Amino acid sequence: MNKTLEFCKNVLSRASFDRALFAKELKKSFLWLPQKEALELKRWAIASFGRPYAGIIASTFAAAQLG
């Protein structure tokens, strides 16, 4: 697996205590990753943080026009 993707997952896990920080880090993560890996990050984020951050995840990826 890509080291950048793993790094992004680690950062998001650590930032998950704060909604604003999680949203900021999710947006940055998306910008760093190629589309295929960004989609993988989206799936992981939904599986890991779908309940508390469903709206943030959906709006971040909708703005990026990714599935």
MDTraj code that builds the backbone (N, CA, C; nanometers):
import mdtraj as md
import numpy as np

residues = "MET ASN LYS THR LEU GLU PHE CYS LYS ASN VAL LEU SER ARG ALA SER PHE ASP ARG ALA LEU PHE ALA LYS GLU LEU LYS LYS SER PHE LEU TRP LEU PRO GLN LYS GLU ALA LEU GLU LEU LYS ARG TRP ALA ILE ALA SER PHE GLY ARG PRO TYR ALA GLY ILE ILE ALA SER THR PHE ALA ALA ALA GLN LEU GLY".split()
xyz = np.array([
    [0.0837, -0.1184, 0.0000],
    [0.0000, 0.0000, 0.0000],
    [0.0878, 0.1242, 0.0000],
    [0.0369, 0.2258, -0.0594],
    [0.1088, 0.3515, -0.0725],
    [0.1375, 0.4134, 0.0647],
    [0.2599, 0.4587, 0.0826],
    [0.2990, 0.5202, 0.2096],
    [0.2225, 0.6489, 0.2350],
    [0.1931, 0.7240, 0.1297],
    [0.1182, 0.8478, 0.1464],
    [-0.0231, 0.8187, 0.1952],
    [-0.0858, 0.7166, 0.1388],
    [-0.2197, 0.6785, 0.1824],
    [-0.2181, 0.6347, 0.3286],
    [-0.1214, 0.5561, 0.3665],
    [-0.1100, 0.5127, 0.5061],
    [-0.0867, 0.6322, 0.5984],
    [-0.0050, 0.7264, 0.5549],
    [0.0198, 0.8471, 0.6330],
    [-0.1105, 0.9254, 0.6527],
    [-0.1869, 0.9405, 0.5458],
    [-0.3140, 1.0130, 0.5531],
    [-0.4102, 0.9455, 0.6503],
    [-0.4173, 0.8140, 0.6456],
    [-0.5036, 0.7408, 0.7378],
    [-0.4598, 0.7627, 0.8819],
    [-0.3310, 0.7608, 0.9054],
    [-0.2774, 0.7826, 1.0392],
    [-0.3129, 0.9225, 1.0898],
    [-0.2931, 1.0222, 1.0049],
    [-0.3246, 1.1604, 1.0430],
    [-0.4735, 1.1746, 1.0733],
    [-0.5582, 1.1179, 0.9879],
    [-0.7025, 1.1286, 1.0094],
    [-0.7454, 1.0576, 1.1382],
    [-0.6847, 0.9458, 1.1667],
    [-0.7157, 0.8755, 1.2916],
    [-0.6810, 0.9615, 1.4120],
    [-0.5677, 1.0270, 1.4050],
    [-0.5243, 1.1126, 1.5163],
    [-0.6056, 1.2415, 1.5254],
    [-0.6595, 1.2876, 1.4123],
    [-0.7370, 1.4119, 1.4099],
    [-0.8854, 1.3892, 1.4364],
    [-0.9255, 1.2659, 1.4539],
    [-1.0679, 1.2343, 1.4630],
    [-1.1363, 1.2862, 1.5893],
    [-1.0597, 1.3374, 1.6834],
    [-1.1193, 1.3904, 1.8069],
    [-1.1859, 1.5255, 1.7849],
    [-1.1560, 1.5926, 1.6727],
    [-1.2066, 1.7282, 1.6486],
    [-1.2639, 1.7383, 1.5073],
    [-1.3890, 1.7793, 1.4953],
    [-1.4567, 1.7852, 1.3647],
    [-1.3836, 1.8766, 1.2655],
    [-1.3475, 1.9957, 1.3095],
    [-1.2836, 2.0917, 1.2198],
    [-1.1473, 2.0415, 1.1735],
    [-1.0716, 1.9866, 1.2641],
    [-0.9397, 1.9341, 1.2291],
    [-0.9527, 1.8142, 1.1358],
    [-1.0478, 1.7266, 1.1632],
    [-1.0708, 1.6112, 1.0765],
    [-1.1061, 1.6576, 0.9353],
    [-1.1950, 1.7554, 0.9238],
    [-1.2352, 1.8073, 0.7922],
    [-1.1161, 1.8668, 0.7181],
    [-1.0347, 1.9438, 0.7889],
    [-0.9164, 2.0058, 0.7284],
    [-0.8184, 1.8997, 0.6790],
    [-0.7926, 1.7998, 0.7611],
    [-0.6973, 1.6954, 0.7239],
    [-0.7513, 1.6051, 0.6129],
    [-0.8809, 1.5815, 0.6112],
    [-0.9405, 1.5023, 0.5039],
    [-0.9247, 1.5735, 0.3702],
    [-0.9490, 1.7033, 0.3700],
    [-0.9343, 1.7821, 0.2466],
    [-0.7896, 1.7799, 0.1981],
    [-0.6954, 1.7989, 0.2891],
    [-0.5537, 1.7948, 0.2513],
    [-0.5150, 1.6573, 0.1990],
    [-0.5651, 1.5532, 0.2649],
    [-0.5332, 1.4171, 0.2225],
    [-0.5805, 1.3928, 0.0805],
    [-0.7011, 1.4372, 0.0519],
    [-0.7530, 1.4204, -0.0832],
    [-0.6627, 1.4877, -0.1861],
    [-0.6149, 1.6056, -0.1560],
    [-0.5315, 1.6798, -0.2507],
    [-0.3976, 1.6109, -0.2767],
    [-0.3487, 1.5375, -0.1804],
    [-0.2184, 1.4711, -0.1938],
    [-0.2237, 1.3410, -0.2717],
    [-0.3416, 1.2791, -0.2780],
    [-0.3512, 1.1440, -0.3331],
    [-0.4009, 1.1420, -0.4772],
    [-0.3529, 1.0469, -0.5563],
    [-0.4113, 1.0261, -0.6890],
    [-0.5560, 0.9768, -0.6726],
    [-0.6346, 0.9881, -0.7760],
    [-0.7775, 0.9591, -0.7677],
    [-0.8069, 0.8187, -0.7147],
    [-0.7359, 0.7191, -0.7633],
    [-0.7607, 0.5813, -0.7191],
    [-0.7425, 0.5682, -0.5680],
    [-0.6368, 0.6260, -0.5171],
    [-0.6110, 0.6179, -0.3737],
    [-0.7049, 0.7076, -0.2942],
    [-0.7480, 0.8180, -0.3528],
    [-0.8459, 0.9035, -0.2865],
    [-0.9775, 0.8290, -0.2684],
    [-1.0159, 0.7499, -0.3674],
    [-1.1367, 0.6682, -0.3541],
    [-1.1198, 0.5627, -0.2454],
    [-1.0025, 0.5061, -0.2370],
    [-0.9739, 0.4092, -0.1304],
    [-0.9807, 0.4774, 0.0063],
    [-0.9286, 0.5994, 0.0141],
    [-0.9352, 0.6759, 0.1385],
    [-1.0810, 0.7045, 0.1752],
    [-1.1623, 0.7372, 0.0764],
    [-1.3039, 0.7628, 0.1015],
    [-1.3699, 0.6385, 0.1613],
    [-1.3473, 0.5232, 0.1021],
    [-1.4059, 0.3984, 0.1543],
    [-1.3598, 0.3731, 0.2980],
    [-1.2316, 0.3929, 0.3225],
    [-1.1773, 0.3728, 0.4558],
    [-1.2388, 0.4721, 0.5554],
    [-1.2497, 0.5983, 0.5156],
    [-1.3053, 0.7011, 0.6044],
    [-1.4508, 0.6706, 0.6396],
    [-1.5278, 0.6256, 0.5424],
    [-1.6674, 0.5897, 0.5694],
    [-1.6743, 0.4716, 0.6655],
    [-1.5923, 0.3713, 0.6420],
    [-1.5916, 0.2535, 0.7281],
    [-1.5431, 0.2870, 0.8697],
    [-1.4469, 0.3751, 0.8792],
    [-1.3861, 0.4058, 1.0091],
    [-1.4573, 0.5168, 1.0857],
    [-1.5073, 0.6166, 1.0148],
    [-1.5631, 0.7354, 1.0801],
    [-1.6984, 0.7760, 1.0225],
    [-1.7664, 0.6825, 0.9589],
    [-1.8925, 0.7126, 0.8914],
    [-2.0012, 0.7692, 0.9808],
    [-2.0110, 0.7192, 1.1013],
    [-2.1165, 0.7697, 1.1899],
    [-2.0935, 0.9143, 1.2324],
    [-1.9831, 0.9456, 1.2940],
    [-1.9696, 1.0840, 1.3421],
    [-1.9400, 1.1867, 1.2318],
    [-1.8804, 1.1426, 1.1214],
    [-1.8346, 1.2387, 1.0210],
    [-1.8899, 1.2136, 0.8810],
    [-2.0053, 1.1516, 0.8716],
    [-2.0629, 1.1195, 0.7397],
    [-2.0796, 1.2447, 0.6544],
    [-2.1286, 1.3521, 0.7125],
    [-2.1500, 1.4758, 0.6379],
    [-2.0205, 1.5370, 0.5875],
    [-1.9194, 1.5367, 0.6711],
    [-1.7888, 1.5911, 0.6325],
    [-1.7289, 1.5084, 0.5189],
    [-1.7351, 1.3780, 0.5322],
    [-1.6788, 1.2897, 0.4293],
    [-1.7528, 1.3092, 0.2975],
    [-1.8851, 1.3105, 0.3036],
    [-1.9652, 1.3263, 0.1816],
    [-1.9383, 1.4605, 0.1144],
    [-1.9347, 1.5674, 0.1917],
    [-1.9151, 1.6996, 0.1304],
    [-1.7739, 1.7165, 0.0753],
    [-1.6754, 1.6597, 0.1425],
    [-1.5366, 1.6696, 0.0933],
    [-1.5238, 1.6002, -0.0425],
    [-1.5771, 1.4799, -0.0525],
    [-1.5636, 1.4061, -0.1773],
    [-1.6607, 1.4524, -0.2841],
    [-1.7749, 1.5081, -0.2458],
    [-1.8682, 1.5645, -0.3441],
    [-1.8057, 1.6875, -0.4087],
    [-1.7392, 1.7695, -0.3274],
    [-1.6722, 1.8879, -0.3804],
    [-1.5617, 1.8489, -0.4775],
    [-1.5027, 1.7338, -0.4523],
    [-1.3951, 1.6853, -0.5390],
    [-1.4502, 1.6053, -0.6559],
    [-1.5816, 1.5815, -0.6555],
    [-1.6492, 1.5056, -0.7609],
    [-1.5949, 1.3643, -0.7740],
    [-1.5727, 1.3008, -0.6601],
    [-1.5298, 1.1615, -0.6586],
    [-1.6437, 1.0778, -0.6040],
    [-1.6844, 0.9772, -0.6818],
    [-1.7853, 0.8798, -0.6436],
    [-1.8300, 0.8940, -0.5068],
])
top = md.Topology()
chain = top.add_chain()
for i, resn in enumerate(residues, 1):
    res = top.add_residue(resn, chain, resSeq=i)
    for name in ("N", "CA", "C"):
        top.add_atom(name, md.element.get_by_symbol(name[0]), res)
traj = md.Trajectory(xyz[None], top)
